[in-house]
Every structure is written in C-alpha cells, then in structure tokens.
Amino acid sequence: MQFDYEISLDIFRRNYVEIESRQYDDMSRRIKILVTKEGEPIAIPSGTELRCEVKKPDGTFVKKNCSQVTESGKTYIVMTLTFNMLAAHGTEWIDIIMQHNNQILGTMSFINRIRKAAVQDDDVMSTSEAQELVEAMEEAETLRTETIEASASAKDSERIATRSAAEATEANTTAQAARMGAVNANTAAQQAKDSAVAARDKAEEYANQAAEYVNTGNLTAYIGMDGLLHFGAIIETV
C-alpha cells in the first residue's frame, strides 16, 4: 500500500515545503508534486526529462528518474521514496529537476524529515545511488546473460553439425558397401550364368555324341558292377 503526499512547488518562488517519513520504509510513500509558476499550475512540456536528486542525512546521495501523471486536469511529477533514500534518519534535501533538450527548465527543492526507527539495523548500509549507473549495470548483466546464452546455442549448433557430419559419413560408407555388394552380386550372377551356359553346351555335346552312337549302331547296353543299366559305345579295334 502506498500513501501519497501532495505538494506544490513553484519554479519562480522559493516556497518552503517539508514532509515527514520514517526510517527504513520502502516504496510506501509516493510524492505528487504540482508544479506552479507564481502560484498558477503549469503544463509540463512533452518530452521533458524529470528526475530527483536526494542528499541524505549521512552525506550520500540518490539520483533517480521521476514520472508524471495527469489527474483532474492537473499534471503532477511523481517520485517514490525508496529504502535507500530512507536508510539514514535526519533531514534530507530533495531537488526536483525538469530538463528539456539539454536545457534546465527549472529546479525546485523541498525537505524530507526522516524519523529515526525505534530499532536500528546495523546490517543496513546507506549508499550513494545513481539510476544511470544502476541501469548501465543492469544492461551489462543482461548483455552478459545474452552472450552466455548465445555461446551455449553456438556450442549446441556445433554439436549438431558434428553429429550430422558423422551420420552423413556413416551413410556414405553404408552406401559404398551396398554398391560394392551389388557389384559383387552382379559378378556372381554373371558367373553363374556363364557356368549354366557352359553346362548346357556340354550337355548338348554329350547328347549329340549319344545320338551319333545310336544312329551308327555303336551303342551297347550292359549291367555294371553296381547293378545298374549302363550304355556305352562299341569301340572297334584294328
């Protein structure tokens, strides 16, 4: 829950404004600042940079950007008291700066009285803080994270490429083996065909010889020692 302070600051008149807050509060106090010119509210030009510069009681500082909001036809500069702004108790000076096209349009000041907390936390350290530095550090951390992720992605891509190359080599070896197998099978088939042709030619030769013996009457039949019927040619001796 946030509680709003609503104050008016004049860019020409040095009006004295003081608010009160409590040490160690964090983001619970929002300050709405109505900017006036000689007592009359003014419109904040579009594109105006708004920031607060806080000088804390212990001498450290905080610089942060502010926002703006329009309510009931009035434009307010809005800042929120952070934990670091309230880390030290005492009197705190706050400047509200309006800047447009690198030109300071106006600087207004007010005081924040920070009441001391009943229990002091020795572990809390009040430090100086500049939002530009914080944002730069956050950007550097984001860049570092993106670099790490990109490096991991590149390594994954390298592993995938290596695996794909190995698979391609294996597929090529398998294809070569298949091609050699096909060549060998073709050779064996040709050899079998040649053997079949030779066997056929030999069978025809034997058949022709047998027919010749039959036609000339030079063929005889006899029972062999194996008990089977055999045919043989009659060879005449001179």
Secondary structure as GFF3:
##gff-version 3
##sequence-region A 1 238
A	DSSP	beta_strand	3	10	.	.	.	ID=ss1
A	DSSP	beta_strand	18	22	.	.	.	ID=ss2
A	DSSP	beta_strand	29	37	.	.	.	ID=ss3
A	DSSP	beta_strand	40	41	.	.	.	ID=ss4
A	DSSP	beta_strand	49	55	.	.	.	ID=ss5
A	DSSP	beta_strand	61	65	.	.	.	ID=ss6
A	DSSP	beta_strand	67	71	.	.	.	ID=ss7
A	DSSP	beta_strand	74	81	.	.	.	ID=ss8
A	DSSP	beta_strand	90	100	.	.	.	ID=ss9
A	DSSP	beta_strand	103	115	.	.	.	ID=ss10
A	DSSP	beta_strand	129	130	.	.	.	ID=ss11
A	DSSP	alpha_helix	131	216	.	.	.	ID=ss12
A	DSSP	beta_strand	219	223	.	.	.	ID=ss13
A	DSSP	beta_strand	229	233	.	.	.	ID=ss14
###
